[in-house]
């Protein structure tokens, strides 16, 4: 495989999984070839249906993702998966049974599964995830599924920027409805009660229906989030979920929401990159400037609080665009 | 209560919980009075022993935190707690029994418990948490405990910047050791097997011992992380854990690690604030500059990839310090 940016970009556009994996790694590591290759493939992005799947640990998100892959494949679609969860079977972090189950799609070239660690990426988790989405998108995957554990700001950023966000609940966890209350309810486009054959499914369903009803009251919308019952392990309900996802996609395309979502994602990535690069440039310039270097050292010594110091440094910068 | 920055700062230094809660809210909301008050109280920070407690959901972190509070109070110390977990009983996200249990310390003015949501804070979760730490630190709490669910980059930032990081495991979750492998092992200063009376505790202990042994081999250190068995619900083992925390603190103070940790935290906060403020200034300036505004619009339209655009914008800025 060619190691140049142009070679890898060509491989990505030729839908070679090895090239895609290489490019994602370059982007994670901040390799300058990654940026060049991304610029080449970028015009080919913006087509995939980006589905976020989230919910508490133990809700069966990975099993549901696996069943969704099968259903989407049945419908002739190529599927990319990005697993953002250290304990996901996709990341190798689970018991043997799960890992074997996930191998179902290992030999299917219409499926590309990539797991993201939760640390060490330059620029943080949400940036690395968006990079991986861009790569899979450019590779022509019709659907890109992002599975996250749904706790933490990064994960919320990720799900809130997907086209369709699926919130998975499961009976018997006790506090999962509370966790949904705390932030995920607003972000959900579709709700799933998984392991719907378990005791407690009816009570959970009623709770969710009530919460969705309240949400509808406080925030009326053209889209009423469906509540789907699945048993991901057997595939029960997964066709219905896929139908609802297709319906949501059609609605987004008709309403302009699909384009708006992409625009927001672009802007979000740009601002995150700008923050990082601008701060790096300012820090480098400040360290070369005696008065500014003194300020940074005062911060480290605790002689000035970080807020005042940052405001002071930014305040004495004058900017010029050339 | 006075609503001025000076009044709230005085209240914080007089150890009034109401003033502390107000200041934390101001900082979360970006109220300019928050920054002024923080500048006033800042010289009084840097004394507290900052303890991070993390581990998978269901490990009993909140119960352990509660038991730690009791033990620290017995030793005559004032305790601040910051709960970064949407499903934590401290945030009101749990079943009634838990909530009642957490009320133990509700009437004790030597204890200040604050929970952080996982979204909506200006500048993100880790900034808001560090702000809350500064406030509790300035209020003279000897110990500040930060409880996080331990998934996501923000949480890892938080625990990695604490003086003493406690990783809590529990038998029977199946994949929790795997989750620890994925990132938390490196960050841990103390390891706890909670619910140590449960079946599987011995196997979990052996796994942890093996992992700690491997860590010792690959990364030798002056500090050998102790492995403590607790039953947080009854308080068993919590005195031992507190002894080990005290021993870790003494080691850090003797080795200069305590000061180094503070320095790193200051630098981290400063850089995060600088990123945000610099980017805000650059964006505002760019939108007023026709060529730069055009670039931002091209990003939103998807005509240029965010990496190239950010590099281009940063590249045509010249900086001057006055």
Interface residues (C-beta under 8 A of the other chain):
Chain A: X35 X38 X39 X42 X45 X46 X56 X57 X85 X86 X87 X91 X92 X93 X94 X95 X117 X118 X119 X121 X124 X125 X134 X149 X151 X152 X153 X154 X155 X156 X174 X175 X176 X178 X179 X181 X182 X183 X262 X263 X266 X267 X269 X270 X271 X273 X274 X275 X276 X277 X278 X279 X281 X282 X283 X285 X286 X289 X291 X292 X296 X299 X300 X301 X302 X304 X305 X306 X307 X308 X309 X310 X311 X313 X314 X316 X317 X318 X319 X320 X321 X322
Chain B: X35 X38 X39 X42 X45 X46 X56 X57 X85 X86 X87 X91 X93 X94 X95 X117 X118 X119 X124 X125 X134 X149 X151 X152 X153 X154 X155 X156 X174 X175 X176 X178 X179 X181 X182 X183 X262 X263 X266 X267 X269 X270 X271 X273 X274 X275 X276 X277 X278 X279 X281 X282 X283 X285 X286 X289 X291 X292 X296 X299 X300 X301 X302 X304 X305 X306 X307 X308 X309 X310 X311 X313 X314 X316 X317 X318 X319 X320 X321 X322
